[in-house]
Amino acid sequence: TGTLFLNIAAASDQLRRRCSAHTFHVEASAAMYLDALTGWFVRAGHRKWVVLHGPDAEGERRLNRATEALKDRHWGARIAGTAVIARHDPSAAFALVRHKAPAAVFPLADWKTQLDFLARYEAEGLTAPIVSFPEAATQTRSFYAKAMQAAPRAGAAHRAALWEPTLDAYGARELNARAAGRWGAPLDPAGWAAYQATRIAFDAARYANDPGGGAMAAYLSTKGTVLDVHKGIGVSFRPWDHQLRQSLYLVRLNPDAGNS
């Protein structure tokens, strides 16, 4: 229809390759999340990995990207084993972790499978750190609380996030305070993405001097277009796939933090 479309929750790299010229991605891509997570954990000394992935095509794509990130980008890291993580019967995944004794376990599954896996992982007495894929639903305060309730130790791990309600610089403090004051809850990454997408669309219509999807898309695609999304230096959409180039955050969950 020629309408501007802003993606705020889907991380699949396939969408970046196949979407139309009117689609722009505020949500980070799977590749961005996987590169950021593997880079940080490898630098922190986690070199031996077990990677668990979903049974569908997207699970395979996440596995391939994680493999590339660990083998080609980070010296000394290796994947000791991979397995499909079955939501209702993760026994094969647990057996693999026991056998390989990795420095980190990387479940790339959907949010519900991740939550179920966490609860059973801790009950099995396994101790290797969990590095979970940050689907949009897993970045909410609600999910964080459920993860730490299900697995007080394994659930309170480092996670990647698109935004964090405790950020304090570059206008983030004011934005977080306005959101919390209006809605009575912290500004989760999903809320941040929705707000920024609305703001980006408004600015595109204003500066293009045209509310049509084509004109707005052309403005956002222009090389000199820079956006302020409260992350410090101005950001822009990558020309070839319309992915917003931006900072990500590493969050460590605190079981004693309550609902803050």
NORMO-V298117 format. One line per field, one symbol per residue. ss: DSSP state (~ for helix, > for strand, _ for the rest). phi: phi as a letter, one per 40 degrees, with the letter a starting at -180 (. if undefined). burial: # if it has 24 or more other C-alpha atoms within 12 Angstrom, else .. A space follows every 50 residues. Layout:
ss->???
phi->???
burial->???
//
This chain:
ss->____>>>_____~~~~~~____>>>____~~~~~~~~~~~~~~____>>> >>>___~~~~~~~~~~~~~~~~~____>>>>>>>______~~~~~~~~~~ ___>>>>___~~~~~~~~~~~~~_____>>_____~~~~_~~~~~~~~~~ _______>>>>__________~~~~~~~~~~~~_____~~~~~~~~~~~~ ~~~~~~~~____~~~~~~~~~_____>_______>>>_____>>>___>> >>________
phi->.gccbbcbaccdcdcccbccccbbbccccdcccccccccccccchcbbbb bbbcccccccccccccccccccbbcgcaccabacccccacdccccccccc fccabbcbcccccdcccdccdcccgcbcdcbcccddccbccccdcccccc adccccbcbcacaacccbbfgcdcccccccccbgacccdccccccccccc ccccccccfaccdcccccccccdccbbbbgbgddbaccccbfcccacbbb bbcbcccgbc
burial->...##########.##....######################...##### ####....#########.###..#..###########..#..##.##..# ######################...######################### #################....#..##.........############..# #####.......#########...###.###...#####.########## ###.......
//
